[in-house]
Amino acid sequence: MIHGKKIMFAKSNVEGDYKKKIYCRDLDKNDYETKYKGHLTCINGCSAKIKFTERKNNVKFFSTWNKEGHLHKEGCPYHVDYKGKIGRKKLSAYYESIELSEDAILRRLQRKMEGLLKKYSDEDIIDPPNGSMEVDVVGEDEAAVYEGDENGNKSEYMPRIHYEDAEYISTDDIGCRKAVYGFISNVQLEQYRNKTKFAYFNLVSKHSTVNIAFTEAFYSNELSAGLDEFEVYISKVKELVEKHPDKIMAIAYGEITKKKRDKKGVNVSVISPNRVLVDNKTYNQIVHGNI
């Protein structure tokens, strides 16, 4: 499964609390350090040890101890064995095996964005415009999805998209392909030495720099009309963000890559206009509409 996945529940191995189900938001740093550190394991019965993290603004989550991802059973949602060169090849092969059309990706992002804006979860959004959808929750913010017909009958399994708040993204996620969401703090359009243009949206995050990055591949895509149109898009988003600083939400699906000259920074590299939404508006809606 996917590396860097956040975990909400763990199993206690502490005397008196043996096998008790621990919810991360019920813990604080002191309780963890004095009682549970080194004594939490996977909620699914795997031997992998679980650690607790508490950040500013009461952000809390569990994750697997370093180098123990392989100790989750193969069928566990938290299993990972993608270390080193061989592991990276396995990770790349995993993502290459995911077959999702550009239209399917856009529909997924739209449903997720609608849920975020309404403060609903994916579980609540069960009536997409085209047909029906059943969602089976597998882990935090990850779902196995089946497209269905108008009568709600399952017809085809659709590969998962993993969604992640920008606050949780870090260099641990490099090499993964995720849909990352957050509020835009600023927008920049720049160019390389060879005059090729690129742009990025910087997302609000207290712990690391997280950018939605657009390179030449984005505006050379068959769904884009080229550089001039791309510059219109970036200009309009920049204007929108400047009018409403830290209030405009974006979601983008792409590979997590390392940001140059920033040890803690990462990019969500977007290669198609159908893989990004700003304020629940598509690329074309922003380019051709009034915002």
C-alpha positions as CSV (number, residue, x, y, z in Angstrom):
1,M,0.0,0.0,0.0
2,I,0.9,3.7,0.0
3,H,3.9,5.0,1.9
4,G,3.4,7.8,4.6
5,K,-0.3,6.9,5.4
6,K,-1.6,8.5,8.6
7,I,-3.4,6.2,11.0
8,M,-6.2,7.2,13.4
9,F,-6.3,4.1,15.7
10,A,-3.7,1.8,17.3
11,K,-3.8,-1.2,19.7
12,S,-2.4,-0.8,23.2
13,N,0.0,-3.4,24.6
14,V,0.2,-1.7,28.0
15,E,-0.7,-3.8,31.1
16,G,-4.2,-2.8,32.1
17,D,-5.0,-1.5,28.7
18,Y,-4.0,-4.6,26.8
19,K,-5.6,-4.8,23.3
20,K,-7.5,-1.6,24.0
21,K,-8.3,0.4,20.9
22,I,-6.6,3.9,21.2
23,Y,-7.9,6.8,19.2
24,C,-5.1,9.3,18.4
25,R,-7.2,12.4,19.2
26,D,-7.8,11.1,22.7
27,L,-4.1,11.1,23.4
28,D,-1.7,14.0,24.3
29,K,2.1,14.1,24.1
30,N,2.5,13.5,27.8
31,D,0.3,10.4,27.9
32,Y,2.1,9.0,24.9
33,E,5.6,9.6,26.3
34,T,4.9,8.3,29.8
35,K,2.6,5.4,29.0
36,Y,2.3,4.3,25.4
37,K,5.5,5.0,23.6
38,G,6.9,1.7,22.3
39,H,3.7,-0.1,23.3
40,L,1.3,0.6,20.5
41,T,0.9,-1.7,17.5
42,C,-1.2,-1.8,14.4
43,I,-5.0,-1.9,15.0
44,N,-5.3,-4.7,12.4
45,G,-3.2,-7.1,14.5
46,C,0.1,-6.7,12.7
47,S,3.4,-6.5,14.7
48,A,4.4,-3.1,13.3
49,K,4.9,-0.5,16.1
50,I,2.9,2.7,15.9
51,K,4.0,6.2,17.0
52,F,2.0,9.2,18.0
53,T,2.5,12.8,16.6
54,E,1.0,15.9,18.0
55,R,1.5,19.2,16.1
56,K,0.3,22.8,16.6
57,N,-3.4,23.6,16.5
58,N,-4.2,20.2,18.1
59,V,-3.4,18.2,15.0
60,K,-2.9,14.6,16.1
61,F,-2.2,11.3,14.2
62,F,-0.5,7.9,14.4
63,S,2.0,6.5,11.9
64,T,4.2,3.5,11.6
65,W,7.7,3.5,13.2
66,N,10.5,4.0,10.7
67,K,11.6,0.9,8.9
68,E,8.6,-1.1,10.2
69,G,6.2,-0.6,7.3
70,H,7.0,-4.1,6.0
71,L,5.8,-5.6,9.3
72,H,2.2,-4.8,8.4
73,K,0.6,-7.8,6.8
74,E,0.4,-7.7,3.0
75,G,-3.4,-7.1,3.2
76,C,-3.2,-4.4,5.7
77,P,-3.9,-0.8,4.4
78,Y,-0.7,0.4,6.2
79,H,1.7,-2.2,4.6
80,V,4.6,-0.6,2.8
81,D,7.8,-2.1,1.5
82,Y,9.1,0.6,-0.8
83,K,12.6,1.4,0.6
84,G,15.7,1.7,-1.4
85,K,16.2,1.4,-5.2
86,I,14.2,-1.8,-5.5
87,G,11.4,-0.4,-3.4
88,R,11.2,2.8,-5.5
89,K,10.9,0.6,-8.6
90,K,8.0,-1.2,-6.9
91,L,6.4,2.0,-5.9
92,S,6.7,3.4,-9.5
93,A,5.3,0.1,-10.9
94,Y,2.4,0.3,-8.5
95,Y,1.4,3.8,-9.7
96,E,1.9,2.9,-13.3
97,S,-0.5,0.0,-12.8
98,I,-3.3,2.5,-11.8
99,E,-5.5,3.1,-14.8
100,L,-7.7,6.1,-14.4
101,S,-9.0,8.3,-17.3
102,E,-8.6,12.1,-17.0
103,D,-12.4,12.4,-16.8
104,A,-12.5,9.9,-13.9
105,I,-9.8,11.8,-12.0
106,L,-11.6,15.1,-12.5
107,R,-14.9,13.5,-11.2
108,R,-13.1,12.2,-8.1
109,L,-11.5,15.5,-7.3
110,Q,-14.9,17.3,-7.8
111,R,-16.6,14.9,-5.3
112,K,-13.8,15.3,-2.8
113,M,-13.8,19.1,-3.1
114,E,-17.6,19.3,-2.7
115,G,-17.2,17.2,0.5
116,L,-14.4,19.5,1.8
117,L,-16.4,22.6,1.1
118,K,-19.5,21.3,2.8
119,K,-17.4,19.8,5.7
120,Y,-18.7,16.3,4.7
121,S,-16.6,13.2,4.3
122,D,-16.4,11.0,1.2
123,E,-18.9,8.7,2.8
124,D,-21.6,11.4,2.6
125,I,-21.2,12.0,-1.1
126,I,-23.1,9.1,-2.7
127,D,-25.0,10.7,-5.5
128,P,-22.6,11.9,-8.3
129,P,-24.1,13.4,-11.4
130,N,-23.5,10.3,-13.6
131,G,-24.8,7.2,-12.0
132,S,-24.4,6.1,-8.4
133,M,-21.4,5.2,-6.4
134,E,-20.7,3.1,-3.4
135,V,-17.8,3.9,-1.1
136,D,-16.2,1.3,1.1
137,V,-13.9,3.0,3.7
138,V,-10.5,1.3,3.9
139,G,-8.5,3.7,6.0
140,E,-8.4,7.4,6.8
141,D,-9.2,9.3,3.7
142,E,-8.7,6.4,1.3
143,A,-11.6,4.4,-0.3
144,A,-12.1,1.5,-2.6
145,V,-14.6,2.8,-5.2
146,Y,-17.0,1.0,-7.5
147,E,-18.7,2.8,-10.4
148,G,-22.4,1.8,-10.6
149,D,-25.4,2.1,-12.9
150,E,-28.5,4.2,-12.3
151,N,-30.0,1.4,-10.1
152,G,-27.0,1.5,-7.8
153,N,-25.6,-1.9,-8.9
154,K,-21.8,-2.3,-8.7
155,S,-20.4,-2.6,-12.1
156,E,-16.7,-1.9,-12.1
157,Y,-13.9,-1.6,-9.6
158,M,-12.1,1.8,-9.8
159,P,-8.5,2.1,-8.5
160,R,-8.1,4.2,-5.4
161,I,-7.0,7.8,-5.2
162,H,-5.4,8.7,-1.8
163,Y,-6.3,12.2,-0.5
164,E,-4.2,14.1,1.9
165,D,-4.4,17.4,3.7
166,A,-1.3,19.6,2.9
167,E,-0.6,19.8,6.6
168,Y,0.3,16.1,6.6
169,I,2.4,16.0,3.5
170,S,6.2,15.7,4.0
171,T,9.3,14.4,2.3
172,D,8.2,10.9,3.5
173,D,5.6,11.0,0.7
174,I,8.1,11.6,-2.2
175,G,7.4,9.1,-4.9
176,C,3.7,8.7,-4.0
177,R,0.9,9.9,-6.2
178,K,-1.8,11.6,-4.1
179,A,-4.6,14.2,-4.3
180,V,-3.4,17.0,-2.0
181,Y,-5.7,19.7,-0.8
182,G,-5.3,23.0,1.2
183,F,-5.7,26.7,1.0
184,I,-3.6,28.7,-1.4
185,S,-1.3,31.3,0.3
186,N,0.3,32.7,-2.9
187,V,0.6,32.1,-6.7
188,Q,3.8,32.5,-8.7
189,L,4.6,32.4,-12.4
190,E,8.3,32.1,-13.3
191,Q,10.6,30.8,-16.0
192,Y,13.7,28.6,-16.2
193,R,17.0,29.8,-17.7
194,N,15.9,28.2,-21.0
195,K,12.8,30.5,-21.0
196,T,10.4,27.7,-20.3
197,K,7.5,28.9,-18.0
198,F,6.4,27.2,-14.8
199,A,4.1,28.1,-12.0
200,Y,3.1,27.0,-8.5
201,F,0.5,27.5,-5.9
202,N,1.9,27.5,-2.4
203,L,-0.5,25.8,0.1
204,V,-0.9,26.9,3.7
205,S,1.1,24.5,5.9
206,K,2.8,25.1,9.2
207,H,5.4,22.3,9.0
208,S,6.8,22.2,5.4
209,T,6.6,23.9,2.1
210,V,3.9,22.3,-0.1
211,N,3.5,23.5,-3.7
212,I,1.1,22.5,-6.4
213,A,3.6,22.7,-9.3
214,F,2.9,23.2,-13.0
215,T,5.6,22.7,-15.6
216,E,5.6,22.6,-19.4
217,A,4.0,19.2,-19.4
218,F,0.8,20.8,-18.0
219,Y,0.3,23.4,-20.7
220,S,1.6,21.0,-23.5
221,N,-1.1,18.5,-22.5
222,E,-3.8,17.8,-25.1
223,L,-6.4,19.2,-22.7
224,S,-4.7,22.6,-22.7
225,A,-4.5,25.2,-25.5
226,G,-0.9,26.1,-24.7
227,L,1.2,28.7,-22.9
228,D,-1.0,31.8,-23.5
229,E,-4.0,30.1,-22.0
230,F,-2.0,28.7,-19.1
231,E,-0.8,32.2,-18.3
232,V,-4.4,33.4,-18.2
233,Y,-5.3,30.6,-15.8
234,I,-2.4,31.4,-13.5
235,S,-3.2,35.2,-13.6
236,K,-6.9,34.6,-12.7
237,V,-6.1,32.3,-9.8
238,K,-3.5,34.8,-8.5
239,E,-6.1,37.6,-8.7
240,L,-8.6,35.4,-6.8
241,V,-6.1,34.5,-4.1
242,E,-5.0,38.1,-3.6
243,K,-8.7,39.1,-3.2
244,H,-9.3,36.3,-0.6
245,P,-5.9,35.4,1.0
246,D,-5.7,31.9,2.6
247,K,-9.4,31.4,1.8
248,I,-9.3,29.7,-1.6
249,M,-9.1,26.0,-1.5
250,A,-7.3,23.9,-4.1
251,I,-7.0,20.2,-4.7
252,A,-4.5,18.6,-7.1
253,Y,-3.6,15.1,-8.1
254,G,0.0,14.3,-9.0
255,E,3.3,12.7,-8.0
256,I,4.9,14.1,-4.8
257,T,8.5,15.3,-5.7
258,K,11.2,17.0,-3.8
259,K,11.3,20.8,-4.0
260,K,14.8,22.1,-5.1
261,R,16.8,24.1,-2.6
262,D,14.4,23.2,0.3
263,K,15.1,20.2,2.4
264,K,11.6,20.0,3.8
265,G,9.7,21.2,0.7
266,V,7.7,19.1,-1.7
267,N,5.8,19.6,-5.0
268,V,2.6,18.0,-6.1
269,S,3.5,17.8,-9.8
270,V,0.4,18.2,-12.0
271,I,0.5,17.2,-15.6
272,S,-3.0,17.8,-16.8
273,P,-5.7,20.5,-16.5
274,N,-8.2,17.7,-15.3
275,R,-6.0,17.1,-12.2
276,V,-6.6,20.4,-10.4
277,L,-9.5,22.3,-9.0
278,V,-9.4,25.8,-7.5
279,D,-12.5,26.8,-5.4
280,N,-14.2,23.8,-7.0
281,K,-13.7,25.3,-10.4
282,T,-12.0,23.5,-13.3
283,Y,-9.2,24.8,-15.4
284,N,-11.6,25.7,-18.2
285,Q,-14.1,27.3,-15.9
286,I,-11.4,29.6,-14.6
287,V,-9.9,30.4,-18.0
288,H,-13.2,31.1,-19.8
289,G,-15.4,32.3,-16.9
290,N,-15.8,35.3,-14.7
291,I,-14.3,34.8,-11.3
